[in-house]
């Protein structure tokens, strides 16, 4: 091969490696996004449960005037 052919081959190899890396990173990002969505759903469910338990545990305190009034 001549020198320009070597450069072209080197560039093609680098491009192929970069494409593979980009595809792998894209797949990892997609997986991480799924984990984030699952975590967010769990957090939302826990927040709802906490609020429901909080409402049950603390009954409404009647508003009355203090005895010294």
C-alpha positions, -999 to 999 in steps of 0.1 A, spaced: 0 0 0 11 35 -6 12 61 21 -22 78 13 -38 44 13 -24 37 48 -38 70 61 -72 62 46 -72 27 61 -62 42 95 -91 67 93 -116 40 83 -105 19 113 -108 48 137 -142 56 123 -154 21 127 -141 20 163 -157 53 171 -191 41 157 -188 10 179 -180 31 209 -209 55 202 -234 25 199 -221 10 232 -225 44 250 -259 49 235 -270 15 248 -256 23 282 -275 56 283 -307 38 274 -302 13 302 -295 41 327 -326 60 316 -347 29 323 -331 26 358 -338 63 364 -375 59 354 -379 28 376 -363 47 405 -386 77 400 -417 55 399 -406 38 432 -399 72 448 -433 85 437 -450 55 452 -431 57 484 -439 94 487 -476 86 482 -475 59 509 -457 82 533 -483 109 529 -511 84 534 -495 70 565 -488 105 578 -525 115 574 -536 83 592 -511 88 621 -519 124 628 -556 129 632 -569 165 629 -564 184 661 -595 205 669 -588 242 670 -598 255 704 -590 286 724 -564 281 751 -578 277 786 -565 311 798 -586 331 772 
